[in-house]
């Protein structure tokens, strides 16, 4: 997978999911949404580059620990940035935690759906392409 896909696909998924959570939180103005977009455009690629480095160099045993540390750093960094650039937020760190939880678990769900669809469409897996009949 090219580095651009490795960086931009998770970034796009994160932006969509965290924007949805932000809107549910009450973020509505163009400026507020732009802050959420820019903050994610800074933190998400950095996390994915570091995780890609860990995976590329075969350090899978350190992947989960690295992920936990990075997520905590992102939570703190985004909380600080939201406190500075969205001073109207009463709880910027709680906002950061909710955004990150939404994108983390939403991203897991999206990846799981993608794998399920791929398995369904793969020949010999009981999917459509293997001759499965579609009920009428």
Secondary structure, DSSP 4 states (H G I P E B T S, - for coil): --HHHHHHHHHHHHHHHHHHHHHHHT--SHHHHHHHHHHHHHHHHHHHHHHHHHHHTT-GGGHHHHHHHHHHHHHHHHHHHHHHH-TT-S-HHHHHHHHHHHHHHHHHHHHHHHHHHHHHHSTTTTSGGGTPPPP-
